[in-house]
Amino acid sequence: MKKKKDTFINMVVSLFAITIIAGFSLGFVNELTVGPIEKGKIERKVNALKQVLPEFDNNPVDEIQLVKSEFAKDSVEVYPAFKNNEFVGAAIIGSTEKGFSGLIKIMVGFTPDGNIKNIAVLEQKETPGLGTKMKDEKYLAQYREKNPSTFNLKVTKDGGEVDALTGATITSRAFGEAVQMAYDEFIKNNDALKELKN
């Protein structure tokens, strides 16, 4: 009987030791990877800012404005751009959970008059070969130099002016919704952004 009791205690002690070692190992690996992951996210944002904004000489990442929105769970990120202390535009992160596979997160660059300079897709989980075509030049070109105050961001099927991606109407609708959200935040905050350097 004593041998069975000793074996059980040994198994419990061994399992406890393995659990402690595994926990510390996972924590250590997590600490090692957190920095590079964050650095990668920042680099992607900086590259997207260069892609969507007019030429600027400030550091929009340092001057980020976080604004509350009724359309987003978290604050919306607004990146103001200046050249020679003059407001040249802003990049706004728009997002929606209504994509075919959930989250679509984009960065939309606006000129001071509200025209869309360019759009960069930051995150998406859409169907490869269908919804992922939202990153293609042909699709994004429909939005450039358009002002959402006069250009209907809905797909043509819904009475708008955007040609939906073939086989990915849900994705196209969600993309337009994310652009509209970014535009609405730009308009709401445009005056305050212009005043930042004054």
C-alpha positions as CSV (number, residue, x, y, z in Angstrom):
1,M,0.0,0.0,0.0
2,K,2.9,2.4,0.8
3,K,4.4,1.9,-2.6
4,K,1.2,3.0,-4.3
5,K,1.0,6.1,-2.1
6,D,4.7,7.0,-2.9
7,T,4.0,6.6,-6.6
8,F,1.0,8.9,-6.5
9,I,2.9,11.5,-4.6
10,N,5.9,11.3,-7.0
11,M,3.5,11.7,-10.0
12,V,1.9,14.8,-8.4
13,V,5.3,16.3,-7.6
14,S,6.5,15.6,-11.1
15,L,3.4,17.0,-12.7
16,F,3.7,20.2,-10.5
17,A,7.4,20.6,-11.4
18,I,6.7,20.2,-15.2
19,T,3.8,22.7,-15.0
20,I,6.0,25.3,-13.2
21,I,8.8,24.9,-15.7
22,A,6.5,25.1,-18.7
23,G,4.8,28.2,-17.3
24,F,8.1,30.0,-16.8
25,S,9.3,28.9,-20.2
26,L,6.2,30.3,-21.9
27,G,6.4,33.5,-20.0
28,F,10.1,33.9,-21.0
29,V,9.3,33.2,-24.7
30,N,6.4,35.6,-24.6
31,E,8.6,38.4,-23.2
32,L,11.2,37.7,-26.0
33,T,8.5,38.1,-28.7
34,V,6.5,41.0,-27.5
35,G,9.1,43.6,-28.5
36,P,9.6,42.4,-32.1
37,I,5.9,42.0,-32.7
38,E,5.2,45.6,-31.5
39,K,8.1,46.9,-33.6
40,G,6.7,45.1,-36.6
41,K,3.3,46.7,-36.1
42,I,4.8,50.2,-35.8
43,E,6.9,49.6,-39.0
44,R,3.7,48.5,-40.9
45,K,1.9,51.7,-39.7
46,V,4.8,53.9,-40.7
47,N,5.0,52.3,-44.1
48,A,1.2,52.7,-44.5
49,L,1.4,56.4,-43.5
50,K,4.0,57.0,-46.2
51,Q,1.7,55.3,-48.7
52,V,-1.6,57.1,-47.9
53,L,-0.5,60.6,-47.0
54,P,0.7,63.5,-49.0
55,E,4.4,64.4,-48.5
56,F,5.0,65.4,-44.8
57,D,7.9,66.3,-42.6
58,N,6.6,65.7,-39.1
59,N,6.3,62.3,-37.3
60,P,2.6,61.5,-37.4
61,V,3.2,58.5,-35.1
62,D,4.5,60.8,-32.3
63,E,1.5,63.2,-32.9
64,I,-1.2,60.6,-33.0
65,Q,-4.6,61.7,-31.7
66,L,-6.9,59.0,-30.1
67,V,-10.5,60.0,-30.5
68,K,-13.6,58.3,-29.1
69,S,-16.1,57.1,-31.7
70,E,-19.5,55.6,-31.5
71,F,-18.5,53.3,-34.4
72,A,-15.5,51.7,-32.7
73,K,-14.9,49.7,-29.5
74,D,-11.6,51.4,-28.9
75,S,-10.4,54.9,-29.7
76,V,-9.9,55.7,-33.4
77,E,-6.3,56.5,-34.4
78,V,-5.8,59.8,-36.2
79,Y,-2.4,60.6,-37.6
80,P,-2.0,64.3,-38.6
81,A,0.5,65.2,-41.3
82,F,2.3,68.6,-41.7
83,K,4.8,70.0,-44.1
84,N,6.6,73.2,-43.0
85,N,4.0,73.4,-40.1
86,E,1.1,73.5,-42.6
87,F,-1.6,70.8,-42.3
88,V,-1.4,68.6,-45.5
89,G,-3.7,65.8,-44.4
90,A,-4.5,63.0,-42.0
91,A,-4.5,59.3,-41.9
92,I,-7.4,57.6,-40.0
93,I,-7.7,54.0,-39.2
94,G,-11.2,52.7,-40.1
95,S,-12.4,49.3,-39.2
96,T,-15.4,47.0,-39.2
97,E,-16.3,43.5,-38.0
98,K,-18.7,43.0,-40.9
99,G,-16.2,41.5,-43.3
100,F,-17.0,38.0,-44.6
101,S,-14.5,36.6,-42.1
102,G,-14.7,39.3,-39.5
103,L,-12.3,42.2,-38.9
104,I,-11.2,44.5,-41.7
105,K,-8.8,47.3,-40.6
106,I,-7.7,50.0,-43.1
107,M,-5.8,53.2,-43.0
108,V,-7.3,56.0,-45.1
109,G,-5.3,59.1,-46.0
110,F,-7.2,62.3,-46.6
111,T,-6.1,65.7,-48.0
112,P,-7.3,68.8,-46.1
113,D,-10.4,69.1,-48.3
114,G,-11.5,65.6,-47.5
115,N,-10.4,63.8,-50.7
116,I,-9.1,60.3,-50.3
117,K,-5.4,60.3,-51.1
118,N,-4.9,56.5,-50.8
119,I,-5.9,53.5,-48.7
120,A,-3.8,50.8,-47.1
121,V,-5.2,47.5,-45.8
122,L,-3.7,46.8,-42.3
123,E,-5.6,43.7,-41.3
124,Q,-8.1,41.3,-42.9
125,K,-9.0,37.7,-42.8
126,E,-11.0,37.5,-46.0
127,T,-11.2,34.6,-48.5
128,P,-7.9,34.2,-50.5
129,G,-8.5,35.1,-54.1
130,L,-11.8,36.8,-53.5
131,G,-12.0,39.2,-50.5
132,T,-8.2,39.6,-50.3
133,K,-8.4,41.4,-53.7
134,M,-9.4,44.5,-51.7
135,K,-5.6,45.1,-51.6
136,D,-5.4,45.1,-55.4
137,E,-4.6,48.3,-57.3
138,K,-7.7,48.1,-59.5
139,Y,-10.0,48.0,-56.5
140,L,-8.3,50.7,-54.4
141,A,-8.1,53.0,-57.4
142,Q,-11.9,53.5,-57.3
143,Y,-11.5,55.4,-54.0
144,R,-8.5,57.7,-54.8
145,E,-9.1,61.4,-55.4
146,K,-12.8,60.8,-54.4
147,N,-14.5,62.9,-51.7
148,P,-17.0,60.8,-49.7
149,S,-19.2,63.9,-49.4
150,T,-20.1,63.6,-53.1
151,F,-19.0,60.0,-53.9
152,N,-21.3,57.2,-52.6
153,L,-19.0,54.6,-50.9
154,K,-21.6,51.9,-51.2
155,V,-21.4,49.2,-53.8
156,T,-23.4,49.7,-57.0
157,K,-25.7,46.8,-56.0
158,D,-26.8,49.0,-53.1
159,G,-27.1,52.2,-55.1
160,G,-23.5,53.4,-54.6
161,E,-20.6,54.1,-56.9
162,V,-18.1,51.3,-56.0
163,D,-17.7,48.2,-58.2
164,A,-17.8,45.3,-55.7
165,L,-15.1,42.6,-55.8
166,T,-16.4,39.6,-57.9
167,G,-17.7,37.0,-55.5
168,A,-17.0,39.2,-52.5
169,T,-19.8,41.7,-52.1
170,I,-19.9,41.3,-48.3
171,T,-16.2,42.2,-48.2
172,S,-16.8,45.2,-50.5
173,R,-19.7,46.5,-48.4
174,A,-17.5,46.2,-45.2
175,F,-14.6,47.9,-46.9
176,G,-16.8,50.9,-47.9
177,E,-18.2,51.0,-44.3
178,A,-14.7,51.2,-42.9
179,V,-13.8,54.0,-45.4
180,Q,-17.0,55.9,-44.4
181,M,-16.1,55.5,-40.7
182,A,-12.6,57.0,-41.3
183,Y,-14.1,59.9,-43.3
184,D,-16.7,60.6,-40.6
185,E,-13.9,60.8,-38.0
186,F,-11.8,63.0,-40.3
187,I,-14.6,65.5,-40.8
188,K,-15.4,65.5,-37.0
189,N,-11.7,66.2,-36.1
190,N,-10.5,68.2,-39.2
191,D,-10.7,71.7,-37.6
192,A,-8.9,70.5,-34.4
193,L,-6.1,68.8,-36.5
194,K,-5.5,72.0,-38.5
195,E,-5.0,73.9,-35.2
196,L,-2.4,71.5,-33.8
197,K,0.6,73.5,-35.2
198,N,-0.8,77.0,-34.5
